[in-house]
């Protein structure tokens, strides 16, 4: 089973139920992360990374990212996804700190 089939058959309904609130929305695959886009501009890369899903509060504040792999995905694919999630989260934390954080 490929990743898209797995996500839509098993994960979509569960994640929509968990993460759908009045202040938050879930954005599915193929949308470039805004924090990845910011990093891309500073590093002169051609394109940013795209998570399988991301959760936004407000209009554009990303705070949860997801990389979903089917049960039989090889370990190297899963390990790459974990690194990718770490990069997304670092960018998100940096961005949220810049907008809402306190710096003495």
C-alpha positions as a Markdown table, in Angstrom:
| # | Residue | x | y | z |
|---|---|---|---|---|
| 1 | Unk | 0.0 | 0.0 | 0.0 |
| 2 | Unk | 1.4 | 3.4 | -0.9 |
| 3 | Unk | 1.6 | 6.4 | 1.4 |
| 4 | Unk | -1.4 | 8.3 | -0.1 |
| 5 | Unk | -3.7 | 5.4 | 0.1 |
| 6 | Unk | -2.6 | 4.6 | 3.7 |
| 7 | Unk | -3.2 | 8.3 | 4.8 |
| 8 | Unk | -6.6 | 8.6 | 3.2 |
| 9 | Unk | -7.9 | 5.2 | 4.1 |
| 10 | Unk | -6.7 | 5.1 | 7.8 |
| 11 | Unk | -5.3 | 8.4 | 9.0 |
| 12 | Unk | -7.4 | 11.2 | 7.5 |
| 13 | Unk | -10.5 | 10.8 | 9.6 |
| 14 | Unk | -8.6 | 10.2 | 12.9 |
| 15 | Unk | -6.4 | 13.3 | 12.4 |
| 16 | Unk | -9.3 | 15.5 | 11.3 |
| 17 | Unk | -11.2 | 14.5 | 14.5 |
| 18 | Unk | -8.3 | 15.2 | 16.8 |
| 19 | Unk | -7.0 | 18.4 | 15.3 |
| 20 | Unk | -10.1 | 20.2 | 14.0 |
| 21 | Unk | -11.1 | 23.1 | 16.3 |
| 22 | Unk | -12.4 | 26.6 | 15.8 |
| 23 | Unk | -8.9 | 28.2 | 16.1 |
| 24 | Unk | -6.9 | 25.5 | 14.3 |
| 25 | Unk | -7.0 | 23.8 | 10.9 |
| 26 | Unk | -5.2 | 20.9 | 9.4 |
| 27 | Unk | -3.5 | 21.4 | 6.0 |
| 28 | Unk | -2.8 | 18.2 | 4.0 |
| 29 | Unk | 0.1 | 17.3 | 1.8 |
| 30 | Unk | 1.8 | 19.3 | -0.9 |
| 31 | Unk | 1.7 | 22.6 | 0.9 |
| 32 | Unk | 5.1 | 24.1 | 1.5 |
| 33 | Unk | 5.7 | 24.9 | 5.2 |
| 34 | Unk | 5.9 | 28.6 | 5.8 |
| 35 | Unk | 8.9 | 28.1 | 8.2 |
| 36 | Unk | 10.6 | 26.0 | 5.5 |
| 37 | Unk | 9.9 | 28.8 | 3.0 |
| 38 | Unk | 11.5 | 31.3 | 5.4 |
| 39 | Unk | 14.6 | 29.1 | 5.7 |
| 40 | Unk | 14.7 | 28.6 | 2.0 |
| 41 | Unk | 14.9 | 32.3 | 1.3 |
| 42 | Unk | 17.8 | 32.7 | 3.8 |
| 43 | Unk | 19.7 | 29.7 | 2.4 |
| 44 | Unk | 19.1 | 30.4 | -1.3 |
| 45 | Unk | 17.5 | 27.0 | -1.9 |
| 46 | Unk | 15.1 | 26.6 | -4.8 |
| 47 | Unk | 12.2 | 25.1 | -2.8 |
| 48 | Unk | 11.1 | 24.4 | 0.8 |
| 49 | Unk | 10.0 | 21.1 | 2.3 |
| 50 | Unk | 6.5 | 19.8 | 2.3 |
| 51 | Unk | 5.2 | 17.8 | 5.3 |
| 52 | Unk | 2.4 | 15.2 | 4.9 |
| 53 | Unk | 0.3 | 17.5 | 7.1 |
| 54 | Unk | 0.6 | 20.5 | 9.3 |
| 55 | Unk | -1.6 | 22.1 | 11.9 |
| 56 | Unk | -2.1 | 25.8 | 11.9 |
| 57 | Unk | -3.5 | 28.1 | 14.6 |
| 58 | Unk | -4.5 | 31.5 | 13.5 |
| 59 | Unk | -4.0 | 32.0 | 9.8 |
| 60 | Unk | -0.4 | 30.9 | 9.4 |
| 61 | Unk | 1.2 | 29.8 | 12.7 |
| 62 | Unk | 2.4 | 26.3 | 12.2 |
| 63 | Unk | 2.8 | 24.2 | 15.4 |
| 64 | Unk | 2.4 | 20.5 | 14.5 |
| 65 | Unk | 3.8 | 18.7 | 11.5 |
| 66 | Unk | 3.3 | 15.1 | 10.4 |
| 67 | Unk | 5.1 | 12.6 | 8.2 |
| 68 | Unk | 3.0 | 9.5 | 7.8 |
| 69 | Unk | 4.5 | 6.3 | 6.5 |
| 70 | Unk | 2.7 | 3.0 | 5.8 |
| 71 | Unk | 3.3 | 0.1 | 8.2 |
| 72 | Unk | 5.8 | -1.7 | 5.9 |
| 73 | Unk | 8.0 | 1.4 | 5.1 |
| 74 | Unk | 11.8 | 0.6 | 5.3 |
| 75 | Unk | 13.7 | 2.0 | 8.3 |
| 76 | Unk | 15.8 | 4.4 | 6.3 |
| 77 | Unk | 12.6 | 6.1 | 5.0 |
| 78 | Unk | 11.2 | 6.4 | 8.6 |
| 79 | Unk | 14.6 | 7.7 | 9.8 |
| 80 | Unk | 14.6 | 10.3 | 7.1 |
| 81 | Unk | 11.1 | 11.4 | 8.0 |
| 82 | Unk | 12.1 | 11.8 | 11.7 |
| 83 | Unk | 14.9 | 14.1 | 10.6 |
| 84 | Unk | 12.6 | 16.1 | 8.4 |
| 85 | Unk | 10.1 | 16.5 | 11.3 |
| 86 | Unk | 12.9 | 17.8 | 13.5 |
| 87 | Unk | 13.8 | 20.4 | 10.9 |
| 88 | Unk | 10.2 | 21.5 | 10.6 |
| 89 | Unk | 9.8 | 21.8 | 14.3 |
| 90 | Unk | 13.0 | 23.8 | 14.7 |
| 91 | Unk | 11.8 | 26.3 | 12.1 |
| 92 | Unk | 8.4 | 26.5 | 13.7 |
| 93 | Unk | 9.7 | 27.1 | 17.2 |
| 94 | Unk | 12.1 | 29.8 | 15.9 |
| 95 | Unk | 9.2 | 31.5 | 14.0 |
| 96 | Unk | 6.8 | 31.3 | 17.0 |
| 97 | Unk | 9.5 | 32.6 | 19.3 |
| 98 | Unk | 10.2 | 35.5 | 17.0 |
| 99 | Unk | 6.4 | 36.4 | 16.9 |
| 100 | Unk | 5.3 | 35.6 | 20.4 |
| 101 | Unk | 8.4 | 34.9 | 22.6 |
| 102 | Unk | 10.2 | 36.9 | 25.1 |
| 103 | Unk | 13.8 | 37.8 | 24.7 |
| 104 | Unk | 15.5 | 39.8 | 27.4 |
